């Protein structure tokens, strides 16, 4: 059943204007005042990296999608970032829940300051679930690129170790939450933060793992 849902996702995405690409991914535009639009170069860089290293054939630019939009169901992978408040309406909650239950995948990347808001809002989406820290042997860390110690550390926030949390619905990881890590900053153009290239590469590799997991295993 999961495989059928995934195939349906990819077939729907094949209606792109440029049919040479398999599908698109999207950034989530949410309400509440948080800067959902942060990290403008991150997803195009991640897509370029994944296409080159995993032969994923993703459209080069991300789309923008709202949590309450029916268009959400056209993307096998949706990325969410920001520094501040998040607010999902009742319609957002219902639509996002259906999307995730139907085979969709949400990556939430705390750009610093998002933690208490995203935990509150995702509790609306799945009242019966709580974020759990994923063990380092979880498949998200064991795709093309191996991360035996979990998430890489990209930027310093509060001096904490990076953590990868997940929402598990009926045995399936539907939402991956990267905390104290800042993966999206690591995907940005090198000139934005002047991060060392090894740090950027680790961030891109982990992002590629998430894409691979969401579109093949998940």
Beta strands, then each sheet from edge to edge (+ up, - down):
strand 1: 26-29
strand 2: 63-66
strand 3: 78-82
strand 4: 106-110
strand 5: 132-133
strand 6: 163-169
strand 7: 172-179
sheet 1: 2+ 1+ 3+ 4+ 7+ 6- 5+
end
